[in-house]
Each structure stands twice: as C-alpha cells, then as structure tokens.
Amino acid sequence: MYEAVFQILRVGKSLELITESFRLLNELDKHFPRMHLVDKEASESSQLGVVEEVLSFAFIQAWSPLRFNLNIASSVRGASGRSISGPLDSLGFYQLIQELAEVANEGNLQALEIKSLRNMLLFQYLVNALEGDFILHNRVYEETMNWTHLRESLLNMLLSTRRINYKGLMKDCLSIMCGLFEVSARISEDLESPDNSAAKLSHNGNTAAAFALLEFGNNACIALQKLLKIIMELDMSRKKADMQGSTTRADAVRTPLVEIILDELTYNTDMLSPFLKIFNEPKWKLEIILLYFSKYTTKSSTRTRRSSGPTEDATTFIGVLNCFCNVTSTRSITKKISPDVVQVLLAHAFQKDVKKIKKICRNAQGICSSVIVHVVDELIPKSQCYKAHLSSSSQQDADGTSASKDEERSSSVVEICEKIISAFSNLRRTNAKVEILPFGKEALFTAAAILSTKTGAHV
C-alpha cells in the first residue's frame, strides 16, 4: 500500500491526486512508523538470551521511500537513478533537488506545471523520512557513542555516497530556499493587488496554481530548513566521533555544512538577507552570523592592566557588539564588510535575543518612533554601555542565587540593547551617507523600547 500511494505522489497528474496521496502517506507514517527504538529491558528479556548493555533499534516497516545503500553498485538502477516506481536512490534524490532548483531560479508562474508542485510535496515527504530516521539513529548514538549507528542512517549514506556532488547538492538547497522565498513573496504581492495581478492570474488560468505554489513553496522552505538542521547536527556528531577516533577511512571526508553556508553567504551577498529571513533555527542562525563576523574581526582581545572581568571575543554576540564600540574599530570592519551587510547581520542576531524577552517589550508600545533617530544620533555614555557581565556567586543561598540570576539576566538585556544602539550609531558616524535599513530600524526601535521600559521600571 505504501508503495502504491507513493507512486501516485510521484506521477499524479492533478493537484487533488498529489495532495491526497501526500496526506495519506503522512497519516500512514503516524499510525505505522517504519522504525522504533527497542527498550533495554525488552532486549534483556529476549528469548534469544542476549543481554544488551546499550539501546538497540529495529525496523518494523520494511518499506522506505529512500534507498541509500553504499554497497549497491552504481549500475543497479541505471544512469538516471530515477525510476517512476519504488524508492528513490541517491541519484534520484539529487535529480529531484536539481529540478526544484530550476523552478526556484526561474520563478516564472506562467511556466509552472503540476510537476513542480508534485516535486515540492515529494521533497517534503522525503525530508520527513530523513528526519525521522536521523533522530532515532542520533538518539542511539548519543546513548552508546557508537558511530556505526549514525553511519548506517539514511542521511549519512546519502551525503557519503560518491554518486552525487555533495557541495553542489548543498548549494542547490540554499538556492532553492532563497529562490522559493522570493517567488512566494512575489506571488503574495500579486494576489494582494486586486487591480492588476488577480485579473492577470485569472486570465491565464493560474490562480489555483498560484495559491498552491504559495503554500507548497512555504512548506518546501520549512522542509529545507529541516534538512539543513539535521545535516548540521550530523556534522556535530561526526566531529565527536572523529575526536574519539571512531571513524575510519570508509567514512568519506566531508566539508561541514556550516562552512559551505558561510562561504556562499560571503561570496553571494544577495543571498544573505533572504537566507536570514527564512532560516529560523535560532542556534544555527546565530552560529552562522558569529562565524561570518569572526572572519573579519580580531580573533582574540588584548587585556590591559585596566581591564577587569571576562573578555568577550567574536564568538559571542556581546563580543561582536564590542567590535563596534568605537568609530575606529567600526570603520576597520566596514572596510571589509559593507555597512548594509553589517546591519542585516546585527539586526538578525539581535532578533534572536529579542525573542527571549518579548514580554519586556509588550508594555513599550507607546514609544514614538522619533526615539530611534534621537538614540542613533546621540551616543549612549560609555560608562553605561560597556559594563561587563557579573557572574553570580556559587556561595549564595537558593533564593539569593535566583534573584542574582534574574538581575544578571536583566543587566545582560540592557547591555545588549545599549550596545546594539551604539553599534548602529557608530555605523552612521563612520559615513554620514549610510542609511539605516528598515530591518535595522526595527531592531533599534525594539532596543529603545526595552531600554525605556527598564528605565521606567526603576524610576
């Protein structure tokens, strides 16, 4: 049944067929998972009498939409690797990505076919399969620290095969994500404009396809985020295994995905803003931003006799903000990174912190937007801007420790807000022609609102 429904998803000629087959496959996966972890106690009480000291796992569903077996010769499925029935192999998956990349790069609604929508749904389902398989394998690996479990995961086998270009695959994924974002944004504008675009879409008979592409495109972007996330998590586990000496020559050397993303964003700045808008994984998003800055900032800070407290380098957001503490250092950085790129990176990194403190901003809605201009033009006093983090003492009692942590957290929020405003102020002081981007203004308004709320609370 799985294979029959999966084939309909792959070759369906109507929107109803592919959407219903996609829905049915997901329902089947919920009720009949292909894989689950076997409990330790169940393994110990097995009739075989084998006592397991570690977690084991077993497939309870023989069928899988993907088949990545490194031992299978490349000639088994022919040159194309994309048969219309049965599971996809590595070449089939790679071909699917390339077809999606063509759609994303063209962005032409007039040339849109049902095949494009079908490929988006197929890709979502395959990513769900990769994610589910990886999560269980990675869980076993973390319990056992046995690299063999992750080596046999579908994701690792896909990325390790020599039948595909790994870097090309990752670059295509980034291109698809940014391309679909721009296409979806364009379609949203067209559909919201009743004067021109709606009539044009209706005349061309593509209204339903436009709505479908908008929804499928957004979901495909989410699936791409999932894929990038689990690959980066696999890279982390692979790094642990390398340090422990668990990997062998059979494990192909692979460039970490974070480095590939960083290179693409560095040499293709047009991709930077769309990528950061789409990519919503806080941990990895901040990691990428910090690594981007670290390429152009001093690796370590110099301590002087007057220095007190811990130093912060560009591996933390506070450390990055410290790099913009004065006009001289800011000018040095903007010679290597354009002011617009700096604004985008700082605003997105600040956005990640703001999500943790939304409650603080809720009472600051009455602040006038002119506050932004005033704060940018007038530097915050240095004596207030550059206070070091204070760690709570381990010798305090429980109540005192809790209060100290709350106070420290509040102090950290104020410090970040002050530093982000100071950084944007110094950007303008380095060049009077620099304009604050809309997204940068939002960050400044939020920072000013938080500071105003904090100041009002202490008055």
C-alpha positions in Angstrom: 0.0 0.0 0.0 2.8 2.4 0.9 4.5 1.9 -2.5 1.2 2.3 -4.4 0.4 5.6 -2.7 4.0 6.8 -3.1 3.9 6.1 -6.8 0.7 8.2 -7.1 2.5 11.1 -5.4 5.4 10.8 -7.9 3.4 10.5 -11.1 0.0 12.1 -10.2 -1.3 14.4 -12.9 -3.8 16.5 -10.8 -3.5 18.7 -7.8 -6.1 16.6 -5.9 -4.2 13.3 -6.5 -0.8 14.6 -5.3 -2.2 16.4 -2.2 -4.3 13.4 -1.1 -1.5 10.9 -1.6 0.8 13.2 0.3 -1.7 13.4 3.2 -2.3 9.7 3.2 1.4 8.9 3.3 1.8 11.1 6.3 -1.2 9.5 8.1 0.3 6.1 7.4 3.6 7.2 8.9 1.8 8.4 12.1 0.0 5.1 12.6 2.6 2.7 11.3 6.1 4.1 11.9 8.8 2.4 9.9 11.3 2.4 12.8 11.3 2.5 16.6 13.7 2.0 19.4 13.7 -1.3 21.3 13.8 -0.9 25.1 16.7 -2.2 27.1 14.5 -4.3 29.4 12.7 -5.8 26.5 16.1 -6.7 24.9 17.4 -8.2 28.1 14.3 -10.4 28.4 14.5 -11.6 24.8 14.0 -15.3 24.2 17.4 -15.3 22.5 19.0 -14.8 25.8 21.2 -12.0 24.5 21.7 -9.3 27.1 22.2 -5.8 25.6 24.0 -3.2 27.5 23.0 -0.5 25.1 19.9 0.7 23.2 19.2 -1.1 20.0 16.7 -0.4 17.3 14.7 -2.3 14.7 12.7 -1.6 11.6 9.1 -2.6 11.9 8.2 -1.5 8.4 10.1 -3.0 5.5 9.2 -0.3 3.0 11.1 3.1 2.8 10.8 5.9 0.2 14.5 6.1 0.1 17.2 3.5 -0.6 20.8 4.6 0.1 23.0 1.5 0.3 26.7 2.2 -0.1 27.3 -1.4 -1.0 25.0 -1.3 -4.0 26.8 -0.8 -7.3 26.0 2.4 -9.2 24.9 0.3 -12.2 21.9 -1.3 -10.4 19.4 1.4 -11.3 20.9 2.7 -14.4 22.3 6.1 -15.3 19.3 8.1 -14.4 18.7 6.7 -10.8 15.1 7.9 -11.0 12.6 5.1 -11.8 8.9 6.0 -11.6 8.2 3.3 -9.0 9.9 2.1 -5.9 12.2 4.1 -3.5 14.5 6.8 -4.7 18.2 6.3 -4.6 20.9 9.0 -4.2 20.8 10.0 -7.9 17.0 10.2 -7.8 17.2 12.5 -4.8 19.9 14.6 -6.4 17.8 14.9 -9.6 14.8 16.0 -7.6 16.8 18.8 -6.0 18.1 19.9 -9.4 14.6 20.1 -10.8 13.4 22.2 -7.8 16.4 24.5 -8.3 15.4 25.1 -11.8 11.9 26.1 -10.7 13.2 28.4 -7.9 15.7 30.1 -10.2 13.3 30.7 -13.0 10.4 31.9 -10.7 8.1 32.0 -13.7 4.5 31.4 -12.8 3.4 31.2 -16.4 5.7 28.1 -17.0 4.5 26.5 -13.8 3.5 22.8 -14.2 1.9 20.3 -11.9 5.3 18.5 -11.9 6.8 21.4 -9.9 4.1 21.2 -7.2 4.4 17.5 -7.2 8.2 17.7 -6.7 7.7 20.1 -3.8 5.4 17.6 -2.0 7.6 14.7 -2.8 10.6 16.6 -1.4 8.7 17.4 1.9 7.8 13.8 2.4 11.4 12.6 1.7 12.8 15.1 4.2 10.3 13.9 6.8 11.6 10.4 6.2 15.2 11.5 6.5 14.5 13.5 9.7 12.6 10.7 11.4 15.4 8.2 10.6 18.2 10.5 11.7 16.5 11.4 15.0 16.3 7.8 16.1 19.8 6.9 14.9 21.3 10.0 16.5 19.5 9.2 19.8 21.1 5.7 19.8 24.5 7.3 19.0 24.2 9.7 21.9 23.3 6.8 24.3 26.0 4.5 23.0 28.6 6.8 21.4 28.9 4.1 18.7 29.4 5.8 15.4 28.2 2.7 13.5 24.6 3.7 14.3 24.9 7.0 12.6 27.0 5.7 9.8 24.0 3.5 8.8 21.5 6.4 8.9 19.8 7.3 5.6 21.1 10.9 5.9 24.8 9.8 6.3 24.6 7.3 3.5 23.1 10.0 1.2 25.8 12.5 2.0 28.6 10.0 1.9 27.9 8.4 -1.5 30.2 9.4 -4.3 27.4 9.2 -6.8 26.4 12.8 -6.1 28.2 16.1 -5.7 27.7 16.9 -2.0 28.7 20.6 -2.2 26.6 21.0 -5.3 23.7 19.5 -3.5 24.0 21.8 -0.5 24.4 24.9 -2.7 21.3 23.9 -4.7 19.4 23.6 -1.4 20.4 27.2 -0.4 19.5 28.4 -3.9 16.1 26.7 -3.7 15.3 28.1 -0.3 16.1 31.7 -1.2 14.6 31.4 -4.7 11.3 30.0 -3.4 11.2 32.7 -0.8 11.4 35.4 -3.5 8.9 33.6 -5.7 6.4 33.3 -2.7 6.9 37.0 -1.8 6.2 38.0 -5.5 3.1 35.8 -5.6 1.8 37.2 -2.3 2.2 40.8 -3.7 0.4 39.8 -6.9 -2.5 38.1 -5.0 -2.9 41.1 -2.7 -3.2 43.5 -5.5 -6.8 43.4 -6.8 -6.2 45.8 -9.7 -3.7 44.2 -11.9 -2.4 40.8 -10.8 -5.6 39.0 -9.8 -7.1 39.7 -13.2 -3.9 38.6 -14.9 -3.8 35.4 -13.0 -7.4 34.6 -13.6 -7.0 35.3 -17.3 -4.1 32.9 -17.5 -5.9 30.2 -15.5 -3.2 30.0 -13.0 -5.0 31.3 -9.9 -5.3 27.9 -8.2 -1.7 27.1 -9.2 -0.5 30.4 -7.7 -2.2 29.6 -4.3 -0.9 26.1 -4.4 2.7 27.3 -5.2 2.5 29.8 -2.4 1.6 27.1 0.2 3.8 24.4 -1.2 6.7 26.8 -1.6 6.5 27.9 2.0 6.3 24.3 3.2 9.2 23.4 1.0 11.3 26.1 2.6 10.4 24.7 6.0 11.5 21.2 4.8 14.8 22.7 3.5 15.4 24.2 7.0 14.8 20.7 8.5 17.2 19.2 6.1 19.9 21.8 6.8 19.4 21.4 10.5 19.8 17.7 10.7 22.8 17.8 8.4 24.5 20.3 10.8 23.6 18.1 13.7 25.1 15.1 11.9 28.2 17.2 11.3 28.4 17.8 15.1 28.1 14.1 15.9 30.6 13.3 13.2 33.0 15.7 14.8 32.6 14.0 18.2 33.2 10.6 16.5 36.4 12.0 14.8 37.7 13.2 18.1 37.1 9.8 19.7 38.8 8.0 16.8 35.6 6.2 15.9 35.6 7.0 12.2 37.6 5.1 9.6 38.7 5.6 6.0 35.4 4.3 4.9 33.8 7.5 6.3 34.3 10.0 3.5 35.7 13.3 4.4 33.0 16.0 4.1 33.1 19.7 4.5 30.8 20.8 7.4 27.6 22.4 6.1 28.1 25.5 8.2 31.3 26.2 6.3 29.5 25.8 2.9 26.7 28.1 4.0 29.2 30.7 5.3 31.2 30.6 2.0 28.0 31.0 -0.1 26.8 34.0 2.0 30.2 35.6 2.0 30.6 35.5 -1.8 27.0 35.9 -2.7 25.7 38.8 -0.5 22.4 38.9 -2.5 21.6 35.6 -0.8 22.3 36.9 2.7 19.2 38.8 3.5 16.7 36.2 2.1 18.5 33.3 3.8 18.5 35.0 7.2 14.8 35.9 6.8 13.9 32.3 6.0 16.2 30.4 8.3 14.6 30.4 11.7 16.8 27.9 13.7 18.0 30.2 16.4 21.1 28.2 17.5 22.4 27.7 14.0 21.4 31.1 12.7 23.4 32.8 15.5 26.3 30.4 14.9 26.4 31.4 11.2 26.3 35.1 12.0 29.0 34.9 14.6 31.2 32.9 12.2 30.6 35.5 9.5 31.9 38.3 11.7 34.8 36.2 13.0 36.2 36.1 9.5 36.7 39.9 9.6 37.3 40.7 13.2 40.2 40.2 15.6 40.3 36.6 16.8 41.3 37.5 20.4 41.0 40.5 22.6 44.0 42.1 24.3 43.8 42.5 28.0 45.4 45.5 29.7 46.1 46.3 33.4 43.0 48.4 33.5 40.9 45.5 32.0 38.6 43.8 34.5 36.2 41.0 34.2 36.0 38.4 31.5 36.8 39.4 27.9 34.4 38.7 25.1 35.6 37.8 21.6 33.7 37.5 18.3 32.5 34.0 19.2 29.6 35.6 21.3 27.1 38.3 20.3 28.4 40.6 23.1 31.9 40.1 21.7 30.7 41.1 18.2 29.0 44.2 19.5 32.2 45.1 21.3 33.9 45.2 17.9 31.7 48.2 17.1 32.4 50.0 20.4 34.0 53.0 18.7 34.3 54.7 15.3 37.8 53.4 14.6 37.1 49.7 15.0 33.7 50.1 13.2 35.5 51.8 10.3 38.0 49.0 10.1 35.2 46.4 9.9 33.2 48.3 7.3 36.2 48.3 5.0 35.8 44.5 4.8 32.0 44.2 5.2 29.6 46.7 3.6 27.5 48.7 6.1 24.3 47.2 4.7 25.6 43.6 5.4 26.7 44.6 8.9 23.2 46.0 9.6 21.5 42.8 8.4 23.8 40.6 10.5 23.4 42.6 13.6 19.7 43.0 13.3 19.1 39.3 12.8 21.4 38.4 15.7 19.6 40.8 17.9 16.3 39.4 16.8 17.3 36.1 18.2 17.9 37.6 21.7 14.7 39.6 21.5 12.6 36.5 21.0 13.6 35.5 24.6 12.5 38.8 26.1 9.3 39.6 24.2 7.4 40.1 27.5 9.6 43.1 28.3 8.6 44.8 25.1 4.8 44.4 25.4 4.5 47.4 27.7 6.5 49.7 25.4 4.1 50.2 22.5 3.6 53.9 23.2 7.1 55.0 22.4 7.3 57.4 19.5 9.4 56.4 16.5 11.4 59.6 16.9 13.2 57.9 19.7 15.1 55.9 17.2 16.5 58.9 15.4 17.5 60.5 18.7 19.2 57.4 20.1 21.1 56.9 16.8 22.3 60.5 16.6 23.3 60.7 20.3 25.8 58.1 21.6 25.0 56.4 24.8 27.5 57.3 27.6 30.4 54.8 27.5 30.3 54.4 31.2 26.8 52.9 30.9 27.4 51.0 27.6 30.3 48.8 28.5 29.7 47.1 31.8 31.0 43.5 32.0 28.8 40.5 32.8 28.8 39.7 36.5 28.6 36.0 37.4 26.5 35.1 40.4 28.3 33.7 43.4 28.0 29.9 44.0 28.1 30.5 47.8 24.8 32.3 47.8 21.7 30.6 49.1 19.0 29.4 46.8 16.8 32.5 47.0 19.7 34.8 46.6 21.0 32.8 43.7 17.7 33.0 41.9 17.4 36.7 42.5 21.0 37.2 41.3 20.4 35.3 38.1 17.3 37.4 37.4 19.2 40.6 38.0 22.1 39.4 35.8 19.8 38.4 33.0 18.1 41.8 33.2 21.5 43.5 33.2 22.5 41.4 30.1 19.4 42.5 28.2 20.1 46.2 28.9 23.7 45.8 27.9 22.8 44.2 24.6 20.2 46.9 23.8 22.7 49.6 24.6 25.4 48.0 22.6 23.2 47.4 19.5 22.2 51.1 19.5 25.8 52.2 19.9 26.9 49.9 17.0 24.3 51.4 14.7 25.3 54.9 15.9 28.9 54.2 15.1 28.0 52.9 11.6 26.5 56.3 10.9 29.4 58.2 12.3 31.8 56.4 10.0 29.9 57.6 7.0 27.2 60.2 7.0 25.7 58.7 3.8 25.0 55.4 5.5 21.2 54.9 5.8 19.7 52.6 8.4 17.8 49.8 6.7 14.1 49.2 7.6 15.0 45.9 9.4 17.8 47.8 11.3 15.2 50.5 12.3 13.0 47.7 13.7 15.9 46.4 15.8 16.7 49.9 17.0 13.1 50.6 17.9 12.9 47.4 19.9 16.1 48.1 21.7 14.9 51.6 22.6 11.6 50.3 23.7 13.2 47.7 26.1 15.6 50.4 27.5 12.7 52.7 28.0 10.7 50.0 29.8 13.7 49.1 32.0 14.3 52.8 32.8 10.6 53.4 33.6 10.6 50.4 35.9 13.4 51.8 38.0 12.0 55.4 38.2 
